[in-house]
């Protein structure tokens, strides 16, 4: 058995070279265009941050998620220090549950055992708790400091651009509870 290998000469036609060069030029130009658009978006967000903090926060929440939103909110709204008012996204009623739940988007559970965040107040009506308090954000944790007693640490659990639930141990209780929004 005699095997012979023939060397083939690779030949590229001139039209193929032009197509490859055009494709490479398109890729380079497209990369430059995307970089330019990215810089424009960054400049727009920087301007928005300085001129309209609320619109900037909404934009950041939609673009980068709730975790980034909370960090920016903390700095822009002064929640790196204790404040009398609760963060705007916390104000209202949150129902306490013993375990995590999957609540369909657009529905609200019954407020059977609510925790209430108001201006300068933290309430647990079922337990008769109504505490004057101040609030501070520490990353993804809200710290509620009552005038008397120990601070309450509340973990903010989010998925994407929205807060899903809170994780906390309410004052006077031993077990961890999970709170879901049930009314504003």
N, C-alpha and C positions, 0 to 999 in steps of 0.2 A: 504494500500500500504506500503509495507515494502521495504525500500531501504537499501541495504547493500553495504558498500564500502569495498573493499578489498585492503589491502595495498600490493602494488607490490614492490618487492625489485628490486632496480636498479642494474643491473649487467653490468659491462663493461668487455669485453673480453680482454685478454692480447694483442692481435694484435692491438686493437684500441688504447690502451695506448701507444704503440710504435709509431703508426702513429701520434698521437697528440704530443708526445715528439719530434719526428723528425720534424714536422711542426714548432713547437716553436723554435727549434734549428736553422732551416733554416731562420726563421724570424729574429732572433737575429744576425745570421751571415750576413744576407743581410743588416741589419741596420748598422753593423760595416763596411761592404764593402762600402756602400754608404757614410758613414762619411769619410772613408779613401779617396774615390774618390773626395769628396767635398774639403777636405784639399789639395789634390794634385792640383786641379783646382785653388784654391786660391793662392797657392804657385807659380804656373805657371803664373797666372795673375800678381802677385806682381813682379816676375822676369821680365816679359814682360814690365810692366809699367816702370821699371828702365832701361831696355836695348833698347827697341824699342817702343817709345811712340805712334807712328802712328798705329802700329799693335795693340797695347793695346787698343787704342781708337776705332778702327774698331771692335775689339772683344767685347768690352763693349757695343758698340751700338747695335750689333746683339744679345747679351745675355740679356741686361737689358733695352734697348730702348734708344730713342733719348734724353729724359730728363736727364738720368744719363750720357750719352755721353757729353752733353753740360756742365754739372757740372765738369766732369773730364777734358774736353777740356779747360775750363776756367782756371783751376789750372795748368795744364801741359804746356799750351801754353802762359801763362802769361796774359790772358785776364781779370784778376781781376783788372788790371790797364789799362788805355787808351793806345792803340797801333795804330800805323799809318796804318797797314794793317788790312783789314776786315777779320773776321774769314773765313777760306777756304770754309766752307759750305754756305757762303753768297755771295761770289764773283760771279758776273754775272748779268743777267737781270731778273727782276721779274715784271710781268704785274699786274697793279693795277685794282681792280674790286670794285664795290660799295657794293657787298654782297658776302657772302661765296658761293663757288661752289664745286661740286664734280667732280674732274678731273680724268678720268680713268688713272690707272697706265700705264706708258710707253708713254703717250701722253703729248704734251706741247701745251698750249694755244698760240694764237697769241700775240705778244708783242705790243699791240696797245697803251698802256700808261705805258711805263716801268719806273721802278726805278732801278738804276744801282749802284751796289757796286763794287768799284775798290780799288786798292792800294791807300789809302789816299784820296779817293774821294767818294762822295755821289751825284748822279745825278738824276734829273727829267727832261729829255729832252723836254717833252711837255710844261713844265712851264719855261724852260730856266734856271733851277737851276743846278749849278755845284759847289758844295761846297767842299773845302778842309776840311777833317774831320779826327777825330780819333775815335776808336771803343773800347767799353768795354762790357763785358758780366756781367749781374747781374741776376743769375738764368736763367730763360727762357726768359729774356729780353735783347735785344741788345740796347745799348745806343750809339747813334751817336752824337758826339760832334763836330759841325762845328766850324771853327775858330771864326766866329762871329754868334751871334744868339743863340737861345735856343736849348738845347739838344733835340734830337728826340728819343723817346722811341718806340722800335719795339718789339712786342710780338711774340715769336716763337711758333707756334702751330704745334704740331707733333702728329702722331699716330704711335705707335710701334717704329720701328727703323729709320723712315724717317720723315723729316720735311714736313708738308703738306702745310702750308701757313704762311704768316706773317700778323700781324694786326698792323696798324700804322695810324697816322694822318700826312700826308705829310706836309712839311712846306708850308705856304701860302694857305692851304686848311682847311676847317672847319670839314668836315665829315671824319669818320673813313674809311679807305680803307683796302682791303685784297689783298695781293700780292702773286702771284703764279709764280714758276720758269718758264721762257720761253726761256732761252738761256744762255749759258756760255761764 
